Amino acid sequence: MNQVKEHGVKFKARTYYAGVGFAHAEDYQKPLSKNAPYVVNYDGLQEIL
């Protein structure tokens, strides 16, 4: 991620991160499986300063 940040600084650009995670819908401690329901965790874009 530092390499991307440095590249953005070089071109006077703003750098963002979009963290996305998947989890088992019924119990976050269980692993994901092919036919089980899941949820997507997304906190939106976060600017890297």
Phi, psi and omega in degrees: 000328179298325179295319178294318179299313179298321177297318178296319179297320181300326182254015180054043181254159174264136183249135181235156178233134177239096179279125180234133179228150177245143180214158176296133187291326185272327182210114183297342181279341180282149176285158176288145174226163190303316186254011181267150177291152181221164175236155178250125177261121181217121182261010180088181179284140178234126180285136177267118183264000000 
